[in-house]
Each structure stands twice: as C-alpha cells, then as structure tokens.
Amino acid sequence: MPVKRAIPPNNGMFFIIFIGYQWLSLMHTINEYDIIYKWFDHLKSNHHFINGYAIMPNQVHALISFINTTQSIDTIIGNDKRFMVYEIINRWKKI
C-alpha cells in the first residue's frame, strides 16, 4: 500500500519500487523494458546515479542516488512515473 510522505532532502540514495497495477506482468506483455532504460538515461542526464536495479515482469526495484536536485525527489519520481504510465497506456491500446 502506497504511503504519501514528503522526502525532505534534495540529495541522497533511495530505494524505489514500482509495482504494476494488480501485479499484472506488463513488462513482458508490452515490452516495457525500454521505457525503464529511457527513464534511467533521463536520470543520468540530470547527473543522478543508478546504483543498482532489478526489472521483473511486474515490478521494478531501483537504487538511485540523487545529487543536489533543484526539484524535490518526490516531484522527480512522480513526474517520471506519470510519463512512463502514459507510454504504457499507449502501448497497451495498440495490443
């Protein structure tokens, strides 16, 4: 169950988990792997570090170091998740 808590610092290492809706295996069904890798590239282009990750059929685990962000970490993750979901929905409609 998600819990809404503000992350106060603008840097540090965080463990982030995304779980698909009702544990559906969307990663494999719509070949979502490239969406995750594009997200990693976006984070790296903003000087953050991907320390480790695991991509499974229905979830993503990532260990990410954020370096002196001007945006809050909540905002960064929230925006990135939103754009990933838009892409997932577009691909799902094409199936």
C-alpha positions as CSV (number, residue, x, y, z in Angstrom):
1,M,0.0,0.0,0.0
2,P,1.5,3.3,-1.0
3,V,2.2,5.9,1.7
4,K,2.4,9.6,0.9
5,R,5.4,11.1,2.7
6,A,7.5,14.0,1.6
7,I,11.2,13.3,1.1
8,P,12.8,16.4,2.6
9,P,16.4,16.2,1.4
10,N,17.4,17.2,-2.2
11,N,20.2,14.5,-2.4
12,G,20.9,11.0,-1.1
13,M,20.5,7.4,-2.1
14,F,16.9,6.0,-2.2
15,F,15.4,2.6,-2.9
16,I,12.4,2.9,-5.2
17,I,9.9,0.3,-6.1
18,F,7.3,0.4,-8.9
19,I,4.7,-2.4,-8.9
20,G,2.2,-2.9,-11.7
21,Y,-1.5,-2.5,-11.2
22,Q,-2.9,-5.6,-9.6
23,W,0.6,-7.2,-10.1
24,L,0.0,-7.6,-13.8
25,S,3.0,-8.6,-15.8
26,L,3.0,-5.6,-18.1
27,M,6.8,-5.5,-18.5
28,H,6.8,-8.7,-20.6
29,T,3.4,-8.2,-22.3
30,I,4.1,-4.7,-23.8
31,N,7.9,-4.9,-23.8
32,E,8.2,-2.1,-21.3
33,Y,11.9,-2.6,-20.7
34,D,13.0,0.2,-23.0
35,I,10.7,2.7,-21.1
36,I,12.6,1.9,-17.9
37,Y,16.0,2.3,-19.6
38,K,14.9,5.6,-21.1
39,W,14.0,6.7,-17.5
40,F,17.4,5.7,-16.3
41,D,19.0,7.7,-19.2
42,H,16.9,10.7,-18.2
43,L,18.0,10.5,-14.6
44,K,21.7,10.1,-15.7
45,S,21.4,13.1,-18.0
46,N,20.4,15.1,-14.9
47,H,23.6,13.9,-13.1
48,H,21.9,11.3,-10.9
49,F,23.3,7.8,-10.5
50,I,21.7,4.4,-10.9
51,N,23.5,2.3,-8.3
52,G,21.5,-0.9,-9.0
53,Y,18.2,-2.1,-10.3
54,A,16.1,-5.2,-10.9
55,I,13.4,-5.3,-13.6
56,M,10.9,-8.1,-13.1
57,P,7.8,-9.0,-15.0
58,N,5.5,-6.9,-12.7
59,Q,7.8,-4.6,-10.8
60,V,11.0,-2.5,-10.8
61,H,13.4,-2.1,-8.0
62,A,16.0,0.7,-8.3
63,L,18.7,2.1,-6.0
64,I,19.2,5.7,-7.1
65,S,21.5,8.5,-5.9
66,F,20.1,11.9,-6.4
67,I,22.7,14.7,-6.4
68,N,21.7,18.2,-5.3
69,T,18.4,18.5,-7.1
70,T,16.5,21.7,-7.5
71,Q,13.2,19.8,-7.7
72,S,12.1,17.7,-4.8
73,I,12.8,14.0,-5.2
74,D,9.0,13.4,-4.9
75,T,8.4,15.6,-7.9
76,I,11.1,13.9,-10.0
77,I,9.8,10.4,-9.3
78,G,6.2,11.4,-9.6
79,N,6.7,13.1,-13.0
80,D,8.8,10.3,-14.3
81,K,6.2,7.7,-13.2
82,R,3.4,9.7,-14.9
83,F,5.2,9.8,-18.3
84,M,6.1,6.1,-18.1
85,V,2.4,5.3,-17.4
86,Y,1.3,7.4,-20.4
87,E,3.7,5.4,-22.6
88,I,2.5,2.1,-21.1
89,I,-1.2,3.0,-21.8
90,N,-0.4,4.0,-25.4
91,R,1.3,0.6,-26.0
92,W,-1.5,-1.3,-24.2
93,K,-4.1,0.3,-26.5
94,K,-2.1,-0.9,-29.6
95,I,-2.3,-4.6,-28.5
